[in-house]
């Protein structure tokens, strides 16, 4: 069974691992610049800033993914997944494969997906259950807007979504406070 802290700190990396990390970071930056230049020259995207955003987010994704692989670092894994989801959303919307208003709830569930992947890789499901549940419930609430649930009503979807989202947030805050208060004080054993 792996410990939660079973990753290699930067100071303990071998020279080969440090060089590999540096090469991957340089390649990621180069690929980001290359994608930016080629897309501006070849394609006519609706906005250059969106292409710049895709390039920057893609470079961060590659950098965090390589760090996660080389250093076996769960935080870098979480960040790689967290950067991959916006990258995927932007690529899908720029290429007109899907409408942004239909998939924006993916931004809300991104932390839950990242927590789930980290939990699956490092086998620490209990530590990630609360964030997975919280962001999944929030996504379920926000999916009501693009689903068309309120199309034939006079009720604004935000009049339902915002109170539900606030209620979920308040419920989780109360749960965490109760959990902290009921937690027995730790005794330092030497």
C-alpha positions in Angstrom: 0.0 0.0 0.0 1.4 3.4 -1.0 1.7 6.2 1.4 0.0 9.5 0.5 3.4 11.1 0.3 5.0 8.5 -2.0 6.3 11.0 -4.6 9.8 12.1 -5.4 10.6 15.6 -4.3 12.5 17.8 -6.8 15.6 17.8 -4.6 15.7 13.9 -4.7 15.4 13.6 -8.5 18.2 12.1 -10.4 20.1 14.2 -12.9 18.4 12.2 -15.7 14.9 13.0 -14.3 15.8 16.7 -13.9 17.0 16.8 -17.5 13.9 14.9 -18.7 11.7 17.4 -16.9 13.6 20.4 -18.4 13.4 18.9 -21.9 9.6 18.3 -21.5 9.0 21.8 -20.3 11.0 23.3 -23.2 9.1 21.0 -25.7 5.8 22.0 -24.1 6.6 25.7 -24.5 7.8 25.2 -28.1 4.6 23.2 -29.0 2.5 25.9 -27.5 4.2 28.6 -29.6 4.1 26.3 -32.7 0.4 25.7 -32.3 -0.2 29.4 -31.9 1.8 30.4 -35.0 0.4 27.6 -37.2 -3.1 28.1 -36.2 -2.9 31.9 -36.8 -1.4 31.2 -40.3 -3.5 28.3 -41.4 -6.9 28.5 -39.7 -9.2 31.4 -39.4 -10.4 31.1 -35.8 -13.0 33.4 -34.4 -10.5 34.9 -31.9 -6.8 34.8 -31.6 -7.1 35.1 -27.8 -8.8 31.7 -27.8 -6.0 30.1 -29.7 -3.5 31.7 -27.3 -5.5 30.3 -24.4 -5.5 26.9 -25.9 -1.7 27.1 -26.5 -1.0 28.2 -22.9 -3.4 25.7 -21.3 -2.0 23.0 -23.5 1.6 23.8 -22.5 0.6 23.8 -18.8 -1.2 20.4 -19.3 1.9 18.9 -20.9 4.2 20.3 -18.2 2.0 19.0 -15.3 1.4 15.7 -16.9 5.2 15.1 -17.5 5.9 16.2 -13.9 3.2 13.8 -12.7 4.8 10.9 -14.6 8.5 11.7 -13.9 8.1 12.6 -10.2 5.1 10.4 -9.5 3.4 13.4 -7.9 -0.4 13.3 -7.1 -0.7 17.1 -7.1 0.8 17.4 -10.6 -1.6 14.6 -11.7 -4.6 16.6 -10.3 -3.3 19.8 -12.0 -2.8 18.0 -15.3 -6.4 16.8 -15.3 -7.6 20.2 -14.2 -5.9 21.8 -17.2 -6.9 19.0 -19.6 -10.6 19.6 -19.2 -10.6 23.4 -20.2 -8.2 22.4 -23.0 -10.7 19.9 -24.2 -13.6 22.3 -23.9 -11.8 25.0 -25.9 -10.7 22.7 -28.6 -14.2 21.3 -29.0 -15.8 24.8 -29.1 -13.1 26.3 -31.4 -13.5 23.5 -33.9 -17.3 24.0 -33.7 -18.0 20.4 -32.7 -20.1 21.5 -29.8 -21.7 24.7 -28.5 -20.1 26.2 -25.4 -23.4 26.8 -23.6 -24.0 23.1 -23.7 -20.8 22.0 -22.1 -19.8 24.7 -19.7 -20.8 22.5 -16.7 -17.7 20.5 -17.4 -15.7 23.4 -15.8 -17.7 22.8 -12.6 -17.1 19.0 -12.6 -13.4 19.4 -13.5 -12.2 19.2 -9.9 -14.3 16.1 -9.3 -12.8 14.4 -12.3 -9.3 15.4 -11.2 -10.0 14.1 -7.7 -11.4 10.8 -9.0 -8.4 10.2 -11.3 -5.9 11.0 -8.5 -7.9 8.7 -6.1 -7.9 5.9 -8.6 -4.2 6.2 -9.3 -3.0 6.6 -5.7 -5.8 4.5 -4.1 -6.9 7.2 -1.7 -10.6 7.3 -2.3 -11.7 8.3 1.2 -9.7 11.5 1.0 -11.4 12.5 -2.2 -15.0 11.5 -1.7 -16.2 14.8 -0.3 -14.8 17.0 -3.2 -16.1 14.5 -5.7 -19.5 14.5 -4.2 -19.6 18.3 -3.8 -18.6 19.2 -7.4 -20.8 16.4 -8.9 -23.8 17.8 -7.1 -23.0 21.3 -8.2 -22.6 20.1 -11.8 -26.0 18.3 -11.6 -27.6 21.6 -10.5 -25.9 23.7 -13.3 -26.7 21.1 -16.0 -30.4 22.2 -15.5 -29.6 25.4 -17.5 -28.3 23.9 -20.8 -30.7 21.0 -20.6 -33.7 23.1 -21.5 -35.6 22.1 -18.4 -36.9 25.7 -18.1 -37.6 26.4 -21.8 -41.4 26.3 -21.5 -41.7 28.0 -18.2 -41.7 31.6 -17.0 -39.3 30.7 -14.3 -35.7 31.9 -14.9 -33.3 28.9 -14.6 -31.0 31.0 -12.4 -33.9 31.5 -9.9 -33.7 27.8 -9.2 -30.0 27.1 -9.9 -28.5 29.8 -7.6 -30.5 28.9 -4.5 -29.9 25.1 -5.0 -26.2 25.7 -5.5 -26.1 27.9 -2.3 -28.0 25.3 -0.4 -25.5 22.6 -1.4 -22.6 24.8 -0.5 -24.1 25.7 2.9 -24.9 22.1 3.6 -21.3 21.0 2.9 -19.9 23.8 5.0 -22.1 22.8 7.9 -21.1 19.2 7.5 -17.4 20.0 7.5 -17.8 22.3 10.6 -19.6 19.5 12.4 -17.0 17.0 11.3 -14.2 19.3 12.6 -15.9 20.0 15.9 -16.6 16.3 16.6 -13.1 15.2 15.7 -11.3 14.1 18.9 -8.2 16.1 19.8 -5.0 14.3 18.7 -2.6 13.2 21.4 1.0 13.5 20.6 2.7 10.2 21.4 6.4 10.3 21.7 
